[in-house]
Amino acid sequence: MADKVRLGFIGCGGVQQMHLEGVARIEEADITAVCDLKQDLAQETGAKYNAKPFTDHKQMLADVELDAVYIALPPFAHGLELDVIEKGLPFFVEKPVGMDLKLCREIAAGVKEKNLTTAVGYMSRYRAGVKRAKEIFNGDPPILLHGGWVGGTPNMTAPIHQWWVVKEKSGGQLVEQTTHTVDLVRYFCGDVAEVYAAATKGFVTGIPTFTIDDASLVTFKFKDGAIATLYSTCAANGGGGGVSLNVYALQHTIKLGGWALDAEILTKGAEPEKFAGEQNIFEIEDRVFIKAVKTGDRSDIMTDYADGVKTAAAAIAANQSMETGKPVTTEE
Ligand SMILES: NC(=O)c1ccc[n+]([C@@H]2O[C@H](COP(=O)([O-])OP(=O)(O)OC[C@H]3O[C@@H](n4cnc5c(N)ncnc54)[C@H](O)[C@@H]3O)[C@@H](O)[C@H]2O)c1
């Protein structure tokens, strides 16, 4: 490997720009190539970071020597991971890993076969407050969890909105957005045993392509006994929503709130602990991935590809329950 870790970026949209900003501050990293189907965006991004621009990821993989790849695509657009695997390259992929579980499992099998370093963009697991919570739950397991993601209706001005409101493209709010919270409850409680969910639609009007639910409620039962309910809506235009997760155990209550998941930890008979959520969380997770690629030590990676597939599977099972009205038993 060269002195610096040579990185290629596939997808140059909203979130990849956050990673590029973070990676640009990392000494050991080199932004070598960027790729987006949108030629203007690829060129603009390439010029900004002095990287070679491409509109075809296969061309990028063929033309440029890379040590690892960043993938940030809409949920429906996955699959090119197989080309990255064929090249034997480690990769970081933004959440959710996809919405087609068969494809995700095929990718996971390829990763396993080649023993590749991977990371999934569940950045909340890198937060100090979340790490402290996990430490506590190892000794005082969660019993009841509730939380979710409450926001307004997309105003359709950003590129993400074009695919986000189309269920066949995003998987819906739970699969695409509340997936962060699904991942956290899995992180705290272990494997899911059963999921049941309800959803509603028809309140949001005026966006012809809108096929996602307006709101959903999902209950997870975990193999170790905890129960969690997560709510999602993109129909709360009066404000007052946001991101939250409250966890109750015998001796502790842990409240996580806001995009940065500020944490408040209440312990029976002790002073509360508080952690402010890190604002540069993308850079923090990028540093971990790049260090793992450079050193081969994966121990600081919080969600690898196989784990990301389990989170995707839990949300996809919830979608299935919303459609059938029946509980779904999950296979892990
Ligand atoms: N971790 C987070 O907090 C966070 C935040 C936002 C988005 N995301 C996730 O990141 C992913 C991307 O979201 P976004 O907001 O960047 O979306 P976006 O629509 O802004 O960007 C996606 C980009 O991918 C490009 N693209 C699609 N197919 C491609 C292909 N085959 N080759 C090259 N480029 C291709 C599109 O042209 C587009 O520019 C989604 O899965 C989303 O859920 C994560």
The ligand as an SDF file (V2000), in Angstrom:
LIG
                    3D

 44 48  0  0  0  0  0  0  0  0999 V2000
  -25.3670    8.5090    7.6900 N   0  0  0  0  0  0  0  0  0  0  0  0
  -26.2420    9.4790    7.5000 C   0  0  0  0  0  0  0  0  0  0  0  0
  -26.6040   10.2000    8.4090 O   0  0  0  0  0  0  0  0  0  0  0  0
  -26.8020    9.7000    6.1230 C   0  0  0  0  0  0  0  0  0  0  0  0
  -27.2860   10.9690    5.7740 C   0  0  0  0  0  0  0  0  0  0  0  0
  -27.8220   11.1230    4.5010 C   0  0  0  0  0  0  0  0  0  0  0  0
  -27.8970   10.0470    3.6260 C   0  0  0  0  0  0  0  0  0  0  0  0
  -27.4280    8.8370    4.0120 N   0  0  0  0  0  0  0  0  0  0  0  0
  -27.5310    7.6580    3.1170 C   0  0  0  0  0  0  0  0  0  0  0  0
  -26.5950    7.7900    2.0660 O   0  0  0  0  0  0  0  0  0  0  0  0
  -27.1250    7.2720    0.8590 C   0  0  0  0  0  0  0  0  0  0  0  0
  -27.0670    8.3640   -0.1920 C   0  0  0  0  0  0  0  0  0  0  0  0
  -27.8310    9.4750    0.2300 O   0  0  0  0  0  0  0  0  0  0  0  0
  -27.5640   10.9410   -0.3390 P   0  0  0  0  0  0  0  0  0  0  0  0
  -28.2760   11.8700    0.5650 O   0  0  0  0  0  0  0  0  0  0  0  0
  -26.1370   11.1470   -0.5760 O   0  0  0  0  0  0  0  0  0  0  0  0
  -28.3580   10.8280   -1.7130 O   0  0  0  0  0  0  0  0  0  0  0  0
  -28.1860   11.7520   -3.0230 P   0  0  0  0  0  0  0  0  0  0  0  0
  -29.3660   11.5060   -3.8760 O   0  0  0  0  0  0  0  0  0  0  0  0
  -27.8620   13.1530   -2.6030 O   0  0  0  0  0  0  0  0  0  0  0  0
  -26.8670   11.1620   -3.6970 O   0  0  0  0  0  0  0  0  0  0  0  0
  -26.7880    9.8870   -4.2910 C   0  0  0  0  0  0  0  0  0  0  0  0
  -25.8500   10.0180   -5.4890 C   0  0  0  0  0  0  0  0  0  0  0  0
  -25.5580    8.7140   -5.9910 O   0  0  0  0  0  0  0  0  0  0  0  0
  -25.4230    8.8470   -7.3950 C   0  0  0  0  0  0  0  0  0  0  0  0
  -25.5220    7.5180   -8.0190 N   0  0  0  0  0  0  0  0  0  0  0  0
  -26.5920    6.7030   -8.0910 C   0  0  0  0  0  0  0  0  0  0  0  0
  -26.2570    5.5410   -8.7200 N   0  0  0  0  0  0  0  0  0  0  0  0
  -24.9360    5.6300   -9.0260 C   0  0  0  0  0  0  0  0  0  0  0  0
  -24.0140    4.7700   -9.6780 C   0  0  0  0  0  0  0  0  0  0  0  0
  -24.3830    3.5680  -10.1350 N   0  0  0  0  0  0  0  0  0  0  0  0
  -22.7390    5.2040   -9.8380 N   0  0  0  0  0  0  0  0  0  0  0  0
  -22.3510    6.4170   -9.3840 C   0  0  0  0  0  0  0  0  0  0  0  0
  -23.1850    7.2900   -8.7590 N   0  0  0  0  0  0  0  0  0  0  0  0
  -24.4600    6.8980   -8.5890 C   0  0  0  0  0  0  0  0  0  0  0  0
  -26.5430    9.7970   -7.7960 C   0  0  0  0  0  0  0  0  0  0  0  0
  -26.3140   10.3760   -9.0640 O   0  0  0  0  0  0  0  0  0  0  0  0
  -26.4720   10.8100   -6.6530 C   0  0  0  0  0  0  0  0  0  0  0  0
  -25.6540   11.9150   -6.9530 O   0  0  0  0  0  0  0  0  0  0  0  0
  -28.5410    6.8020    1.1790 C   0  0  0  0  0  0  0  0  0  0  0  0
  -28.5480    5.4290    1.4300 O   0  0  0  0  0  0  0  0  0  0  0  0
  -28.8820    7.5430    2.4590 C   0  0  0  0  0  0  0  0  0  0  0  0
  -29.7410    6.8070    3.2890 O   0  0  0  0  0  0  0  0  0  0  0  0
  -26.8620    8.6470    5.2300 C   0  0  0  0  0  0  0  0  0  0  0  0
  1  2  1  0
  2  3  2  0
  2  4  1  0
  4  5  1  0
  4 44  2  0
  5  6  2  0
  6  7  1  0
  7  8  2  0
  8  9  1  0
  8 44  1  0
  9 10  1  0
  9 42  1  0
 10 11  1  0
 11 12  1  0
 11 40  1  0
 12 13  1  0
 13 14  1  0
 14 15  2  0
 14 16  1  0
 14 17  1  0
 17 18  1  0
 18 19  2  0
 18 20  1  0
 18 21  1  0
 21 22  1  0
 22 23  1  0
 23 24  1  0
 23 38  1  0
 24 25  1  0
 25 26  1  0
 25 36  1  0
 26 27  1  0
 26 35  1  0
 27 28  2  0
 28 29  1  0
 29 30  1  0
 29 35  2  0
 30 31  1  0
 30 32  2  0
 32 33  1  0
 33 34  2  0
 34 35  1  0
 36 37  1  0
 36 38  1  0
 38 39  1  0
 40 41  1  0
 40 42  1  0
 42 43  1  0
M  CHG  2   8   1  16  -1
M  END
$$$$
